[in-house]
Every structure is written in structure tokens, then in C-alpha cells.
Amino acid sequence: MQVRPITPEALVAEIGDRIAAAPRDRWVRVAIDGAPAASPGDLADALVDPLRVLGRPAVRVPAGGFLRPASLRYEHGRRDPDAFHDLWLDTGALTREVLAPLEPGGSGRFLPSLRDAAADRATRAPYRTLPPGGVVLVDGALLLGRGLPFDLTVHLALSPAALARRTAPDLAWTLPAYDRYRAETGPEDAADVPVRVDDPRHPALVTGPR
């Protein structure tokens, strides 16, 4: 295993080039996996324009738009880390509405969001169509190890100490879920592109055998 320091700008360029190298007649489904403290949405946003410049129309789809209803998420209480780990993300809906339509032979017609988790109601977002060769960037936490059909996975890794330090106090109850994720899924090993972001100003790519 090698750890290569890289600037945030070069990280975006390197991931963008890797995505753009995929066959141009197919959609590319990319996971940007990381706890909120790692800001996966910021990386997804940063990739959209460079991918368009490279001829790959790209859309960001936050996984937070595909959480289960509150009655299921909070069945064991509002701050249960095991429920957060196991139950919150509606993987079936994310696959059905976003990832499956973008597999080879799919329709290209996807739903950008399903549920407003804060209001606990459907977003009623209209379906959109991504042309062949387009890229969907799904960002969120705990995305790996669930059998979701991504073509490329990026994991933004934080050490336990950095994660605890950078997690908002009202989300500290989720920290045991990330301990489980690290132990059971091993996202830094599972991801195609693991990136260490203990200091977001100085990320580092993990390369080679892991």
C-alpha cells in the first residue's frame, strides 16, 4: 500500500479522468462514500463541471434523498447507531430509481430524489433522463458493502480521531456505526479509489495492494 499526497484540485482532476476513461456509450455510476464530516457532497459537486468539460454530462444524486420513512428509521429510537448503519438507506429504492435505469440496456430515466427525510414525505421530484455516456454521482455515508451496482467507488476515509473531532455534536451518536462500517465492510479496502481526508486541505490517495 502506498499513500500519495495530492492537492484537492488534482484529486478532482484524477478522479474525473478515471471516470471519463470509461466507455462513452455507457453510463457511469459513481459512489462518493464518506461520513458527513468528510464532505462527500462537496467532492461530488466539484466533479460535475470538469466531467462536462470532458464530454461526460454529470448529475449529483445525494443518497440522503433515498432514506426510508421515519417510522422505519426510528423504529429503535431516533439515535440508534445500529439502525443508522443497517436500516436508514433504502437500497432497493436507490437501485430501482437511479442505478438500475443506468445499467447497460437501461432507459436512462432516473429519479433524483425520493423522500425528504426532514419532512418525512415524498419529494415529488420529476424524473430526469441522462444521455448515454453520462455520469451519476451518488454521495453519502455507508454506501459500500451493500451490493449496490456502482461502476466506480470512491471512499473518503477519516481516522477515528479525525471523524470524532469533525463530527457535529448532534451527530456524535452515529460514531459507533462508522466503527462497525470500518470493522465489517473495510471501506478503504473495498473502494476503487480510497482517499484519506483527515486534513481536507491535504488529501492523500491510497494506491497499490491493500
Protein Blocks (a to p, Z undefined) as FASTA:
>chain_A
ZZddddfklmmmmmmmmmmmpcfkbccdddddddfklommlmmmmmmmmmmmnopacddd
dfklmcccfklmmmnojklfklmmmmmpcfklmmmmmmmmmgghiaoiacfbfbdfklop
aekiacddddehiacddedehkghnlpacfbdcdddddfklmmmmpcfklmmmmmmmmmm
mmmnommlmpmbdcdfkbmmlgcddedjZZ
